[in-house]
Amino acid sequence: MIKINLLPYREKEKKENLTQQIFIAVGSFVVLILLLVWIQVWINSSISNLESNVKTAEATLVDLDKKIGDLEKFKNSKKELEQKLGVIATLEENRLAPVKTLDNLAMLVPKDIWLVKITQKEDRINIEGIGRDNIIVADFMKDIEKFDPIKSVDLISSKKTEIAGVTLQQFNFSCILKKGF
């Protein structure tokens, strides 16, 4: 015998299929929404982390700029101090130069020469004095030319003069100093 099922089983299957498809679609939509929410939360968290990193970096940059400014001030102060120390060292070196020059010049003066006046203006020295005769004055002039700090010697004047009944030679030299003396 043939059994005929008069119940609408296909419609029941279609209904079950349709509810299953709706359930899958709604579930997929809910999963998609949850995934999008999670991505949004993750992006917001990354943004706030990056913003805090930027703020930290800016604060570090401000501190470093301040330190660089202090370093520049220190370098400028150091440079000025080194310049001042250089000037002091130069002054200290040159402090005794005129004394040594005059001392060495005094050693060159023979016994028959008497110096009356020595003046210095910048790189020139003027020497005025009296000698026994022209030969002694000429020898003294040659000795001065050989003197290390002197570049050249020029005779400005030489004339005979009488002092206490003795005829002597009065002279005036102009000497140019070498650089550094």
Contact map, one row per residue, 1 for C-alpha under 8 A:
1110000000000000000000000000000000000000000000000000000000000000000000000000000000000000000000000000000000000000000000000000000000000000000000000000000000000000000000000000000000000
1111000000000000000000000000000000000000000000000000000000000000000000000000000000000000000000000000000000000000000000000000000000000000000000000000000000000000000000000000000000000
1111100000000000000000000000000000000000000000000000000000000000000000000000000000000000000000000000000000000000000000000000000000000000000000000000000000000000000000000000000000000
0111110000000000000000000000000000000000000000000000000000000000000000000000000000000000000000000000000000000000000000000000000000000000000000000000000000000000000000000000000000000
0011111100000000000000000000000000000000000000000000000000000000000000000000000000000000000000000000000000000000000000000000000000000000000000000000000000000000000000000000000000000
0001111100000000000000000000000000000000000000000000000000000000000000000000000000000000000000000000000000000000000000000000000000000000000000000000000000000000000000000000000000000
0000111110000000000000000000000000000000000000000000000000000000000000000000000000000000000000000000000000000000000000000000000000000000000000000000000000000000000000000000000000000
0000111111110000000000000000000000000000000000000000000000000000000000000000000000000000000000000000000000000000000000000000000000000000000000000000000000000000000000000000000000000
0000001111111000000000000000000000000000000000000000000000000000000000000000000000000000000000000000000000000000000000000000000000000000000000000000000000000000000000000000000000000
0000000111111100000000000000000000000000000000000000000000000000000000000000000000000000000000000000000000000000000000000000000000000000000000000000000000000000000000000000000000000
0000000111111110000000000000000000000000000000000000000000000000000000000000000000000000000000000000000000000000000000000000000000000000000000000000000000000000000000000000000000000
0000000111111111000000000000000000000000000000000000000000000000000000000000000000000000000000000000000000000000000000000000000000000000000000000000000000000000000000000000000000000
0000000011111111100000000000000000000000000000000000000000000000000000000000000000000000000000000000000000000000000000000000000000000000000000000000000000000000000000000000000000000
0000000001111111110000000000000000000000000000000000000000000000000000000000000000000000000000000000000000000000000000000000000000000000000000000000000000000000000000000000000000000
0000000000111111111000000000000000000000000000000000000000000000000000000000000000000000000000000000000000000000000000000000000000000000000000000000000000000000000000000000000000000
0000000000011111111100000000000000000000000000000000000000000000000000000000000000000000000000000000000000000000000000000000000000000000000000000000000000000000000000000000000000000
0000000000001111111110000000000000000000000000000000000000000000000000000000000000000000000000000000000000000000000000000000000000000000000000000000000000000000000000000000000000000
0000000000000111111111000000000000000000000000000000000000000000000000000000000000000000000000000000000000000000000000000000000000000000000000000000000000000000000000000000000000000
0000000000000011111111100000000000000000000000000000000000000000000000000000000000000000000000000000000000000000000000000000000000000000000000000000000000000000000000000000000000000
0000000000000001111111110000000000000000000000000000000000000000000000000000000000000000000000000000000000000000000000000000000000000000000000000000000000000000000000000000000000000
0000000000000000111111111000000000000000000000000000000000000000000000000000000000000000000000000000000000000000000000000000000000000000000000000000000000000000000000000000000000000
0000000000000000011111111100000000000000000000000000000000000000000000000000000000000000000000000000000000000000000000000000000000000000000000000000000000000000000000000000000000000
0000000000000000001111111110000000000000000000000000000000000000000000000000000000000000000000000000000000000000000000000000000000000000000000000000000000000000000000000000000000000
0000000000000000000111111111000000000000000000000000000000000000000000000000000000000000000000000000000000000000000000000000000000000000000000000000000000000000000000000000000000000
0000000000000000000011111111100000000000000000000000000000000000000000000000000000000000000000000000000000000000000000000000000000000000000000000000000000000000000000000000000000000
0000000000000000000001111111110000000000000000000000000000000000000000000000000000000000000000000000000000000000000000000000000000000000000000000000000000000000000000000000000000000
0000000000000000000000111111111000000000000000000000000000000000000000000000000000000000000000000000000000000000000000000000000000000000000000000000000000000000000000000000000000000
0000000000000000000000011111111100000000000000000000000000000000000000000000000000000000000000000000000000000000000000000000000000000000000000000000000000000000000000000000000000000
0000000000000000000000001111111110000000000000000000000000000000000000000000000000000000000000000000000000000000000000000000000000000000000000000000000000000000000000000000000000000
0000000000000000000000000111111111000000000000000000000000000000000000000000000000000000000000000000000000000000000000000000000000000000000000000000000000000000000000000000000000000
0000000000000000000000000011111111100000000000000000000000000000000000000000000000000000000000000000000000000000000000000000000000000000000000000000000000000000000000000000000000000
0000000000000000000000000001111111110000000000000000000000000000000000000000000000000000000000000000000000000000000000000000000000000000000000000000000000000000000000000000000000000
0000000000000000000000000000111111111000000000000000000000000000000000000000000000000000000000000000000000000000000000000000000000000000000000000000000000000000000000000000000000000
0000000000000000000000000000011111111100000000000000000000000000000000000000000000000000000000000000000000000000000000000000000000000000000000000000000000000000000000000000000000000
0000000000000000000000000000001111111110000000000000000000000000000000000000000000000000000000000000000000000000000000000000000000000000000000000000000000000000000000000000000000000
0000000000000000000000000000000111111111000000000000000000000000000000000000000000000000000000000000000000000000000000000000000000000000000000000000000000000000000000000000000000000
0000000000000000000000000000000011111111100000000000000000000000000000000000000000000000000000000000000000000000000000000000000000000000000000000000000000000000000000000000000000000
0000000000000000000000000000000001111111110000000000000000000000000000000000000000000000000000000000000000000000000000000000000000000000000000000000000000000000000000000000000000000
0000000000000000000000000000000000111111111000000000000000000000000000000000000000000000000000000000000000000000000000000000000000000000000000000000000000000000000000000000000000000
0000000000000000000000000000000000011111111100000000000000000000000000000000000000000000000000000000000000000000000000000000000000000000000000000000000000000000000000000000000000000
0000000000000000000000000000000000001111111110000000000000000000000000000000000000000000000000000000000000000000000000000000000000000000000000000000000000000000000000000000000000000
0000000000000000000000000000000000000111111111000000000000000000000000000000000000000000000000000000000000000000000000000000000000000000000000000000000000000000000000000000000000000
0000000000000000000000000000000000000011111111100000000000000000000000000000000000000000000000000000000000000000000000000000000000000000000000000000000000000000000000000000000000000
0000000000000000000000000000000000000001111111110000000000000000000000000000000000000000000000000000000000000000000000000000000000000000000000000000000000000000000000000000000000000
0000000000000000000000000000000000000000111111111000000000000000000000000000000000000000000000000000000000000000000000000000000000000000000000000000000000000000000000000000000000000
0000000000000000000000000000000000000000011111111100000000000000000000000000000000000000000000000000000000000000000000000000000000000000000000000000000000000000000000000000000000000
0000000000000000000000000000000000000000001111111110000000000000000000000000000000000000000000000000000000000000000000000000000000000000000000000000000000000000000000000000000000000
0000000000000000000000000000000000000000000111111111000000000000000000000000000000000000000000000000000000000000000000000000000000000000000000000000000000000000000000000000000000000
0000000000000000000000000000000000000000000011111111100000000000000000000000000000000000000000000000000000000000000000000000000000000000000000000000000000000000000000000000000000000
0000000000000000000000000000000000000000000001111111110000000000000000000000000000000000000000000000000000000000000000000000000000000000000000000000000000000000000000000000000000000
0000000000000000000000000000000000000000000000111111111000000000000000000000000000000000000000000000000000000000000000000000000000000000000000000000000000000000000000000000000000000
0000000000000000000000000000000000000000000000011111111100000000000000000000000000000000000000000000000000000000000000000000000000000000000000000000000000000000000000000000000000000
0000000000000000000000000000000000000000000000001111111110000000000000000000000000000000000000000000000000000000000000000000000000000000000000000000000000000000000000000000000000000
0000000000000000000000000000000000000000000000000111111111000000000000000000000000000000000000000000000000000000000000000000000000000000000000000000000000000000000000000000000000000
0000000000000000000000000000000000000000000000000011111111100000000000000000000000000000000000000000000000000000000000000000000000000000000000000000000000000000000000000000000000000
0000000000000000000000000000000000000000000000000001111111110000000000000000000000000000000000000000000000000000000000000000000000000000000000000000000000000000000000000000000000000
0000000000000000000000000000000000000000000000000000111111111000000000000000000000000000000000000000000000000000000000000000000000000000000000000000000000000000000000000000000000000
0000000000000000000000000000000000000000000000000000011111111100000000000000000000000000000000000000000000000000000000000000000000000000000000000000000000000000000000000000000000000
0000000000000000000000000000000000000000000000000000001111111110000000000000000000000000000000000000000000000000000000000000000000000000000000000000000000000000000000000000000000000
0000000000000000000000000000000000000000000000000000000111111111000000000000000000000000000000000000000000000000000000000000000000000000000000000000000000000000000000000000000000000
0000000000000000000000000000000000000000000000000000000011111111100000000000000000000000000000000000000000000000000000000000000000000000000000000000000000000000000000000000000000000
0000000000000000000000000000000000000000000000000000000001111111110000000000000000000000000000000000000000000000000000000000000000000000000000000000000000000000000000000000000000000
0000000000000000000000000000000000000000000000000000000000111111111000000000000000000000000000000000000000000000000000000000000000000000000000000000000000000000000000000000000000000
0000000000000000000000000000000000000000000000000000000000011111111100000000000000000000000000000000000000000000000000000000000000000000000000000000000000000000000000000000000000000
0000000000000000000000000000000000000000000000000000000000001111111110000000000000000000000000000000000000000000000000000000000000000000000000000000000000000000000000000000000000000
0000000000000000000000000000000000000000000000000000000000000111111111000000000000000000000000000000000000000000000000000000000000000000000000000000000000000000000000000000000000000
0000000000000000000000000000000000000000000000000000000000000011111111100000000000000000000000000000000000000000000000000000000000000000000000000000000000000000000000000000000000000
0000000000000000000000000000000000000000000000000000000000000001111111110000000000000000000000000000000000000000000000000000000000000000000000000000000000000000000000000000000000000
0000000000000000000000000000000000000000000000000000000000000000111111111000000000000000000000000000000000000000000000000000000000000000000000000000000000000000000000000000000000000
0000000000000000000000000000000000000000000000000000000000000000011111111100000000000000000000000000000000000000000000000000000000000000000000000000000000000000000000000000000000000
0000000000000000000000000000000000000000000000000000000000000000001111111110000000000000000000000000000000000000000000000000000000000000000000000000000000000000000000000000000000000
0000000000000000000000000000000000000000000000000000000000000000000111111111000000000000000000000000000000000000000000000000000000000000000000000000000000000000000000000000000000000
0000000000000000000000000000000000000000000000000000000000000000000011111111100000000000000000000000000000000000000000000000000000000000000000000000000000000000000000000000000000000
0000000000000000000000000000000000000000000000000000000000000000000001111111110000000000000000000000000000000000000000000000000000000000000000000000000000000000000000000000000000000
0000000000000000000000000000000000000000000000000000000000000000000000111111111000000000000000000000000000000000000000000000000000000000000000000000000000000000000000000000000000000
0000000000000000000000000000000000000000000000000000000000000000000000011111111100000000000000000000000000000000000000000000000000000000000000000000000000000000000000000000000000000
0000000000000000000000000000000000000000000000000000000000000000000000001111111110000000000000000000000000000000000000000000000000000000000000000000000000000000000000000000000000000
0000000000000000000000000000000000000000000000000000000000000000000000000111111111000000000000000000000000000000000000000000000000000000000000000000000000000000000000000000000000000
0000000000000000000000000000000000000000000000000000000000000000000000000011111111100000000000000000000000000000000000000000000000000000000000000000000000000000000000000000000000000
0000000000000000000000000000000000000000000000000000000000000000000000000001111111110000000000000000000000000000000000000000000000000000000000000000000000000000000000000000000000000
0000000000000000000000000000000000000000000000000000000000000000000000000000111111111000000000000000000000000000000000000000000000000000000000000000000000000000000000000000000000000
0000000000000000000000000000000000000000000000000000000000000000000000000000011111111100000000000000000000000000000000000000000000000000000000000000000000000000000000000000000000000
0000000000000000000000000000000000000000000000000000000000000000000000000000001111111110000000000000000000000000000000000000000000000000000000000000000000000000000000000000000000000
0000000000000000000000000000000000000000000000000000000000000000000000000000000111111111000000000000000000000000000000000000000000000000000000000000000000000000000000000000000000000
0000000000000000000000000000000000000000000000000000000000000000000000000000000011111111100000000000000000000000000000000000000000000000000000000000000000000000000000000000000000000
0000000000000000000000000000000000000000000000000000000000000000000000000000000001111111110000000000000000000000000000000000000000000000000000000000000000000000000000000000000000000
0000000000000000000000000000000000000000000000000000000000000000000000000000000000111111111000000000000000000000000000000000000000000000000000000000000000000000000000000000000000000
0000000000000000000000000000000000000000000000000000000000000000000000000000000000011111111100000000000000000000000000000000000000000000000000000000000000000000000000000000000000000
0000000000000000000000000000000000000000000000000000000000000000000000000000000000001111111110000000000000000000000000000000000000000000000000000000000000000000000000000000000000000
0000000000000000000000000000000000000000000000000000000000000000000000000000000000000111111111000000000000000000000000000000000000000000000000000000000000000000000000000000000000000
0000000000000000000000000000000000000000000000000000000000000000000000000000000000000011111111100000000000000000000000000000000000000000000000000000000000000000000000000000000000000
0000000000000000000000000000000000000000000000000000000000000000000000000000000000000001111111110000000000000000000000000000000000000000000000000000000000000000000000000000000000000
0000000000000000000000000000000000000000000000000000000000000000000000000000000000000000111111111000000000000000000000000000000000000000000000000000000000000000000000000000000000000
0000000000000000000000000000000000000000000000000000000000000000000000000000000000000000011111111100000000000000000000000000000000000000000000000000000000000000000000000000000000001
0000000000000000000000000000000000000000000000000000000000000000000000000000000000000000001111111100000000000000000000000000000000000000000000000000000000000000000000000000000000000
0000000000000000000000000000000000000000000000000000000000000000000000000000000000000000000111111111000000000000000000000000000000000000000000000000000000000000000000000000000000000
0000000000000000000000000000000000000000000000000000000000000000000000000000000000000000000011111111100000000000000000000000000000000000000000000000000000000000000000000000000000001
0000000000000000000000000000000000000000000000000000000000000000000000000000000000000000000001111111110000000000000000000000000000000000000000000000000000000000000000000000000000001
0000000000000000000000000000000000000000000000000000000000000000000000000000000000000000000000011111111000000000000000000000000000000000000000000000000000000000000000000000000000000
0000000000000000000000000000000000000000000000000000000000000000000000000000000000000000000000011111111100000000000000000000000000000000000000000000000000000000000000000000000000000
0000000000000000000000000000000000000000000000000000000000000000000000000000000000000000000000001111111110000000000000000000000000000000000000000000100000000000000000000000000000000
0000000000000000000000000000000000000000000000000000000000000000000000000000000000000000000000000111111111000000000000000000000000000000000000000000000000000000000000000000000000000
0000000000000000000000000000000000000000000000000000000000000000000000000000000000000000000000000011111111100000000000000000000000000000000000000000000000000000000000000000000000000
0000000000000000000000000000000000000000000000000000000000000000000000000000000000000000000000000001111111110000000000000000000000000000000000000000000000000000000000000000000000000
0000000000000000000000000000000000000000000000000000000000000000000000000000000000000000000000000000111111111000000000000000000000000000000000010010000000000000000000000000000000000
0000000000000000000000000000000000000000000000000000000000000000000000000000000000000000000000000000011111111000000000000000000000000000000000000000000000000000000000000000000000000
0000000000000000000000000000000000000000000000000000000000000000000000000000000000000000000000000000001111111100000000000000000000000000000000000000000000000000000000000000000000000
0000000000000000000000000000000000000000000000000000000000000000000000000000000000000000000000000000000111111100000000000000000000000000000100110000000000000000000000000000000000000
0000000000000000000000000000000000000000000000000000000000000000000000000000000000000000000000000000000011111110110000000000000000000000000100000000000000000000000000000000000000000
0000000000000000000000000000000000000000000000000000000000000000000000000000000000000000000000000000000000111111100000000000000000000000000100000000000000000000000000000000000000000
0000000000000000000000000000000000000000000000000000000000000000000000000000000000000000000000000000000000001111110000000000000000000000000000000000000000000000000000000000000000000
0000000000000000000000000000000000000000000000000000000000000000000000000000000000000000000000000000000000000111110000000000000000110001000000000000000000000000000000000000000000000
0000000000000000000000000000000000000000000000000000000000000000000000000000000000000000000000000000000000001111111000000000000011110001100000000000000000000000000000000000000000000
0000000000000000000000000000000000000000000000000000000000000000000000000000000000000000000000000000000000001011111100000000000011100000000000000000000000000000000000000000000000000
0000000000000000000000000000000000000000000000000000000000000000000000000000000000000000000000000000000000000000111111000000001111000000000000000000000000000000000000000000000000000
0000000000000000000000000000000000000000000000000000000000000000000000000000000000000000000000000000000000000000011111000000001111000000000000000000000000000000000000000000000000000
0000000000000000000000000000000000000000000000000000000000000000000000000000000000000000000000000000000000000000001111100000011110000000000000000000000000000000000000000000000000000
0000000000000000000000000000000000000000000000000000000000000000000000000000000000000000000000000000000000000000001111110000111100000000000000000000000000000000000000000000000000000
0000000000000000000000000000000000000000000000000000000000000000000000000000000000000000000000000000000000000000000011111000111000000000000000000000000000000000000000000000000000000
0000000000000000000000000000000000000000000000000000000000000000000000000000000000000000000000000000000000000000000001111111110000000000000000000000000000000000000000000000000000000
0000000000000000000000000000000000000000000000000000000000000000000000000000000000000000000000000000000000000000000000111111100000000000000000000000000000000000000000000000000000000
0000000000000000000000000000000000000000000000000000000000000000000000000000000000000000000000000000000000000000000000011111000000000000000000000000000000000000000000000000000000000
0000000000000000000000000000000000000000000000000000000000000000000000000000000000000000000000000000000000000000000000011111100000000000000000000000000000000000000000000000000111100
0000000000000000000000000000000000000000000000000000000000000000000000000000000000000000000000000000000000000000000000011111110000000000000000000000000000000000000000000000011110000
0000000000000000000000000000000000000000000000000000000000000000000000000000000000000000000000000000000000000000000001111011111000000000000000000000000000000000000000000000011110000
0000000000000000000000000000000000000000000000000000000000000000000000000000000000000000000000000000000000000000000011110001111100000000000000000000000000000000000000000001111000000
0000000000000000000000000000000000000000000000000000000000000000000000000000000000000000000000000000000000000000001111100000111110000000000000000000000000000000000000000001111000000
0000000000000000000000000000000000000000000000000000000000000000000000000000000000000000000000000000000000000000001111000000011111000000000000000000000000000000000000000111100000000
0000000000000000000000000000000000000000000000000000000000000000000000000000000000000000000000000000000000000000111110000000001111100000000000000000000000000000000000000111000000000
0000000000000000000000000000000000000000000000000000000000000000000000000000000000000000000000000000000000000000111100000000000111110000000000000000000000000000000000011110000000000
0000000000000000000000000000000000000000000000000000000000000000000000000000000000000000000000000000000000000001110000000000000011111101100000000000000000000000000000011110000000000
0000000000000000000000000000000000000000000000000000000000000000000000000000000000000000000000000000000000000001100000000000000001111101100000000000000000000000000000111000000000000
0000000000000000000000000000000000000000000000000000000000000000000000000000000000000000000000000000000000000000000000000000000000111111100000000000000000000000000000011000000000000
0000000000000000000000000000000000000000000000000000000000000000000000000000000000000000000000000000000000000000000000000000000000111111110000000000000000000000000000001000000000000
0000000000000000000000000000000000000000000000000000000000000000000000000000000000000000000000000000000000000000000000000000000000001111111000000000000000000000000000000000000000000
0000000000000000000000000000000000000000000000000000000000000000000000000000000000000000000000000000000000000001100000000000000000111111111100000000000000000000000000000000000000000
0000000000000000000000000000000000000000000000000000000000000000000000000000000000000000000000000000000000000000100000000000000000111111111110000000000000000000000000001010000000000
0000000000000000000000000000000000000000000000000000000000000000000000000000000000000000000000000000000000000000000000000000000000000111111111000000000000000000000000000000000000000
0000000000000000000000000000000000000000000000000000000000000000000000000000000000000000000000000000000000000000000000000000000000000011111111100000000000000000000000000000000000000
0000000000000000000000000000000000000000000000000000000000000000000000000000000000000000000000000000000000011100000000000000000000000001111111110000000000000000000000000000000000000
0000000000000000000000000000000000000000000000000000000000000000000000000000000000000000000000000000000000000000000000000000000000000000111111111000000010000000000000000000100000000
0000000000000000000000000000000000000000000000000000000000000000000000000000000000000000000000000000000000000000000000000000000000000000011111111100000000000000000000000000000000000
0000000000000000000000000000000000000000000000000000000000000000000000000000000000000000000000000000000000010000000000000000000000000000001111111110000000000000000000000000000000000
0000000000000000000000000000000000000000000000000000000000000000000000000000000000000000000000000000000010010000000000000000000000000000000111111110010010000000000000000000000000000
0000000000000000000000000000000000000000000000000000000000000000000000000000000000000000000000000000000000000000000000000000000000000000000011111110011110000000000000000000000000000
0000000000000000000000000000000000000000000000000000000000000000000000000000000000000000000000000000000000000000000000000000000000000000000001111111010000000000000000000000000000000
0000000000000000000000000000000000000000000000000000000000000000000000000000000000000000000000000000000010000000000000000000000000000000000000111111110000000000000000000000000000000
0000000000000000000000000000000000000000000000000000000000000000000000000000000000000000000000000000000000000000000000000000000000000000000000000111111000000000000000000000000000000
0000000000000000000000000000000000000000000000000000000000000000000000000000000000000000000000000000100000000000000000000000000000000000000000000011111000000000000000000000000011001
0000000000000000000000000000000000000000000000000000000000000000000000000000000000000000000000000000000000000000000000000000000000000000000000011111111110000000000000000000001111000
0000000000000000000000000000000000000000000000000000000000000000000000000000000000000000000000000000000000000000000000000000000000000000000000001001111110000000000000000000001111000
0000000000000000000000000000000000000000000000000000000000000000000000000000000000000000000000000000000000000000000000000000000000000000000000001000011111000000000000000000001110000
0000000000000000000000000000000000000000000000000000000000000000000000000000000000000000000000000000000000000000000000000000000000000000000010011000011111100000000000000000111100000
0000000000000000000000000000000000000000000000000000000000000000000000000000000000000000000000000000000000000000000000000000000000000000000000000000000111110000000000000000111000000
0000000000000000000000000000000000000000000000000000000000000000000000000000000000000000000000000000000000000000000000000000000000000000000000000000000011111100000000000011110000000
0000000000000000000000000000000000000000000000000000000000000000000000000000000000000000000000000000000000000000000000000000000000000000000000000000000001111100000000000011110000000
0000000000000000000000000000000000000000000000000000000000000000000000000000000000000000000000000000000000000000000000000000000000000000000000000000000000111110000000000011100000000
0000000000000000000000000000000000000000000000000000000000000000000000000000000000000000000000000000000000000000000000000000000000000000000000000000000000111111000000001111000000000
0000000000000000000000000000000000000000000000000000000000000000000000000000000000000000000000000000000000000000000000000000000000000000000000000000000000001111100000001110000000000
0000000000000000000000000000000000000000000000000000000000000000000000000000000000000000000000000000000000000000000000000000000000000000000000000000000000000111110000111100000000000
0000000000000000000000000000000000000000000000000000000000000000000000000000000000000000000000000000000000000000000000000000000000000000000000000000000000000011111000111100000000000
0000000000000000000000000000000000000000000000000000000000000000000000000000000000000000000000000000000000000000000000000000000000000000000000000000000000000001111111110000000000000
0000000000000000000000000000000000000000000000000000000000000000000000000000000000000000000000000000000000000000000000000000000000000000000000000000000000000000111111110000000000000
0000000000000000000000000000000000000000000000000000000000000000000000000000000000000000000000000000000000000000000000000000000000000000000000000000000000000000011111000000000000000
0000000000000000000000000000000000000000000000000000000000000000000000000000000000000000000000000000000000000000000000000000000000000000000000000000000000000000011111100000000000000
0000000000000000000000000000000000000000000000000000000000000000000000000000000000000000000000000000000000000000000000000000000000000000000000000000000000000000011111110000000000000
0000000000000000000000000000000000000000000000000000000000000000000000000000000000000000000000000000000000000000000000000000000000010000000000000000000000000001111011111000000000000
0000000000000000000000000000000000000000000000000000000000000000000000000000000000000000000000000000000000000000000000000000000001111000000000000000000000000001111001111100000000000
0000000000000000000000000000000000000000000000000000000000000000000000000000000000000000000000000000000000000000000000000000000001111100100000000000000000000111100000111110000000000
0000000000000000000000000000000000000000000000000000000000000000000000000000000000000000000000000000000000000000000000000000000111100000000000000000000000000111100000011111000000000
0000000000000000000000000000000000000000000000000000000000000000000000000000000000000000000000000000000000000000000000000000000111100000100000000000000000111110000000001111100000000
0000000000000000000000000000000000000000000000000000000000000000000000000000000000000000000000000000000000000000000000000000011110000000000000000000000000111100000000000111110000000
0000000000000000000000000000000000000000000000000000000000000000000000000000000000000000000000000000000000000000000000000000011100000000000010000000000011111000000000000011111000000
0000000000000000000000000000000000000000000000000000000000000000000000000000000000000000000000000000000000000000000000000001111000000000000000000000000011110000000000000001111100000
0000000000000000000000000000000000000000000000000000000000000000000000000000000000000000000000000000000000000000000000000001111000000000000000000000011111000000000000000000111110000
0000000000000000000000000000000000000000000000000000000000000000000000000000000000000000000000000000000000000000000000000011100000000000000000000000011110000000000000000000011111000
0000000000000000000000000000000000000000000000000000000000000000000000000000000000000000000000000000000000000000000000000011100000000000000000000000111100000000000000000000001111101
0000000000000000000000000000000000000000000000000000000000000000000000000000000000000000000000000000000000000000000000000010000000000000000000000000111000000000000000000000000111111
0000000000000000000000000000000000000000000000000000000000000000000000000000000000000000000000000000000000000000000000000010000000000000000000000000000000000000000000000000000011111
0000000000000000000000000000000000000000000000000000000000000000000000000000000000000000000000000000000000000000000000000000000000000000000000000000000000000000000000000000000001111
0000000000000000000000000000000000000000000000000000000000000000000000000000000000000000000001001100000000000000000000000000000000000000000000000000100000000000000000000000000011111
